Every structure is written in C-alpha cells, then in structure tokens.
Amino acid sequence: MHTSLGGGPPCAIQGQRRIVYKFWSTPVVIAYDSEKLAAERAPKSWLDLTRGEYKGKYVIGNTAWQTTRVYLAGILARFLDDKGEVTQAGWDFLGAFYANAIVVDDADARKEAFKSGGAVINLNWFGGVIKDARELGMQVKVIDPEGGTPVISEGVAIMAGTDQLEQAKAFVDWFGSADVMAGYAKKFGQVPVLPAALAKSPPEVQANAELVKAQPIDWDAVAPKLDGWLQKIELEIR
C-alpha cells in the first residue's frame, strides 16, 4: 500500500527471543457500503467519524482484537505530544469516537450490527472487509483517508536458541521467495512486501496495493505504550 511496499526484501528484526521476517502487508481500512451511503457522504478521514451524521453507523470491536488495537493505535498516534504521550485532545476525541459508535465484544454482535442495517461503515483489516462483503451481501468501497491508513506487516519468526537454525533459515528463504509469496498472494489476496513478489502477483493484488497510503506510525514508540492506552480505554472510555 504505497509506502509500505518500498522497503525492499523482507526485513529481519532481531529481538530477545526471535528474528521476525516480514513478508506481507495488511492495511486496517475504512470501507463503506456504497448501496447505503453515497460516496460524497462517506468520511474522508478517521477523524471524521465523530461527526453526528455517522452516529451508529460504524462498529468498534473488542480491544483484544488485533484489528481494533491497530486502528485505535493509529488514531491515538495522531495525538502525541513531543514526549510521545497522548494529549488530552486525543483522549477527548477517542471518547467521542466511542460515543458515536456501536460498541461490541463478540463477532456475532458485530455481524448483527451490519445485518440490521445500522452499521454501514466497516473498520476492518482489508481481507475482513472483503469477507464481510461476501457474507453480508455488501457492495463496499475502500476509502483512502486523509492522514493515511494504519498498515502492519506480518510474517514468520525463527526462535532464538533453536537447534534447527539452518533448516529454519532455509524455510524462511523458501517461504519468502518471490514465487512462493506470489502464489500466497494469488490464493489469499495478501499484498507481498517483496517488490519482486508483488510484480508476479495477480493484477487484483497489485491494484489492492495502490488502494491506500500507509499512515506513518512509529511502531517502535507506540507498541510499548499500547497496552496502557487500551487499559485506559477499557476503564475510562468504553
């Protein structure tokens, strides 16, 4: 998704316990049902969602869900001070964001919010949006919002201390190759990080890679604070 694809081959991130190799990109997007919401009335930014016209039109999921955690992090990352802390304006916005939403804790309640016709805006990972469209009969359009879309890169890890390091490296080299990643993209629709793999991917995957611009998020700074932010959300905002 634009900036998320410019980093060259899969990268290795050395941690205390594992090396993680990033292979594909997953955007967490804003989409809407184009049969129930006109394009000119759709939100242009994540920050638009607190407007009165969107009250009860979108769903916020459980904070234990990865998708929810990612877009909440993306929202709060827009409200950081020079010390990396969320400003009061950020917490006030998040309070309004929750107050305007349908808040659910399980998948059945989430699905019912869309089935009932109340929810027409889908905050979800891209593959989940496509799955929802298919299962719920929605005609969806993905928004490329002002300020960007949170994008995470996923992959596989080699555990430190393994006695099968060479075999593990061989698997990573095979799994992360352009041919295998292109095959994975064809089967699952995921966008590869490796440019050579993207070039070999189906046209629809290449088109999906251009749907949104990645939001610039310093995940190294945000990740250690996210659990504390989510605890505050659970105790003070929900």
DATA-V6894 format. One record per backbone hydrogen bond with DSSP energy under -0.5 kcal/mol. NH is the residue of the N-H (numbers start at 0). CO is the residue of the C=O. E is the energy in kcal/mol with one decimal. If there is no record, write none. Layout:
NH&CO&E ; NH&CO&E
This chain:
1&208&-1.3 ; 3&0&-1.4 ; 4&1&-2.1 ; 5&2&-1.1 ; 7&4&-0.5 ; 12&19&-1.7 ; 13&11&-0.6 ; 14&12&-0.5 ; 14&17&-2.4 ; 18&157&-2.1 ; 19&12&-1.6 ; 20&155&-2.9 ; 21&10&-1.5 ; 21&19&-0.5 ; 22&153&-2.8 ; 23&153&-1.8 ; 24&190&-2.9 ; 25&151&-3.2 ; 27&149&-2.9 ; 28&26&-0.7 ; 28&123&-2.6 ; 29&142&-0.5 ; 30&28&-0.5 ; 30&121&-2.2 ; 31&140&-1.9 ; 32&119&-2.4 ; 33&31&-0.8 ; 33&138&-3.4 ; 35&32&-1.7 ; 36&32&-1.4 ; 40&37&-1.5 ; 41&37&-0.7 ; 41&38&-1.0 ; 45&145&-0.5 ; 47&44&-1.2 ; 48&45&-1.2 ; 49&46&-0.7 ; 50&47&-2.2 ; 53&50&-2.0 ; 54&51&-1.7 ; 55&99&-3.1 ; 56&53&-2.2 ; 58&120&-0.7 ; 59&101&-2.5 ; 60&58&-0.5 ; 64&61&-1.7 ; 68&64&-2.3 ; 69&65&-2.4 ; 70&66&-2.2 ; 71&67&-2.3 ; 72&68&-2.1 ; 73&69&-2.3 ; 74&70&-2.1 ; 75&71&-2.7 ; 76&72&-2.3 ; 77&74&-1.5 ; 78&75&-2.2 ; 79&76&-0.6 ; 80&84&-2.7 ; 83&80&-2.0 ; 86&78&-2.9 ; 90&86&-1.7 ; 91&87&-2.7 ; 92&88&-2.3 ; 93&89&-2.4 ; 94&90&-2.2 ; 95&91&-2.0 ; 96&92&-2.6 ; 97&93&-2.3 ; 98&94&-2.3 ; 99&95&-1.5 ; 100&97&-1.3 ; 101&57&-2.5 ; 102&100&-0.6 ; 103&59&-2.4 ; 103&101&-0.5 ; 109&105&-1.9 ; 110&106&-2.6 ; 111&107&-2.3 ; 112&108&-1.6 ; 113&109&-1.0 ; 113&110&-0.5 ; 114&110&-2.3 ; 115&111&-2.5 ; 116&113&-0.9 ; 117&112&-0.7 ; 118&112&-2.3 ; 119&56&-2.2 ; 120&56&-2.6 ; 121&30&-2.9 ; 122&120&-0.6 ; 123&28&-1.8 ; 123&121&-0.8 ; 125&26&-2.2 ; 127&124&-0.6 ; 128&124&-2.0 ; 129&125&-1.9 ; 130&126&-2.2 ; 131&127&-2.8 ; 132&128&-2.4 ; 133&129&-1.9 ; 134&130&-2.6 ; 135&131&-3.0 ; 136&132&-0.8 ; 137&132&-1.2 ; 139&137&-0.8 ; 140&31&-1.9 ; 142&29&-3.0 ; 144&142&-0.9 ; 145&43&-2.8 ; 147&144&-2.0 ; 148&212&-2.6 ; 149&27&-0.5 ; 151&25&-2.5 ; 153&23&-2.7 ; 155&20&-1.5 ; 157&18&-2.6 ; 158&156&-0.6 ; 159&16&-4.2 ; 161&158&-1.3 ; 167&163&-2.6 ; 168&164&-2.8 ; 169&165&-2.1 ; 170&166&-2.1 ; 171&167&-2.5 ; 172&168&-2.7 ; 173&169&-2.1 ; 174&170&-3.6 ; 175&171&-2.6 ; 176&173&-1.3 ; 180&176&-2.7 ; 181&177&-2.2 ; 182&178&-2.0 ; 183&179&-2.5 ; 184&180&-2.4 ; 185&181&-2.0 ; 186&182&-1.9 ; 187&183&-3.0 ; 188&184&-2.2 ; 190&24&-0.9 ; 191&189&-0.6 ; 192&22&-3.2 ; 193&22&-0.6 ; 196&193&-0.7 ; 197&193&-2.3 ; 198&194&-2.3 ; 199&195&-0.8 ; 200&197&-1.2 ; 204&201&-0.7 ; 205&201&-2.0 ; 206&202&-2.3 ; 207&203&-2.1 ; 208&204&-1.6 ; 209&206&-1.5 ; 210&207&-1.4 ; 213&0&-0.9 ; 214&148&-3.0 ; 216&214&-0.8 ; 218&216&-1.5 ; 220&217&-1.0 ; 221&217&-2.4 ; 222&218&-2.7 ; 224&221&-1.4 ; 225&221&-1.1 ; 225&222&-0.7 ; 226&222&-0.6 ; 228&224&-2.0 ; 229&225&-2.7 ; 230&226&-2.1 ; 231&227&-2.0 ; 232&228&-2.2 ; 233&229&-2.5 ; 234&230&-2.3 ; 235&231&-2.8 ; 236&231&-0.6 ; 236&232&-1.7 ; 237&232&-2.7
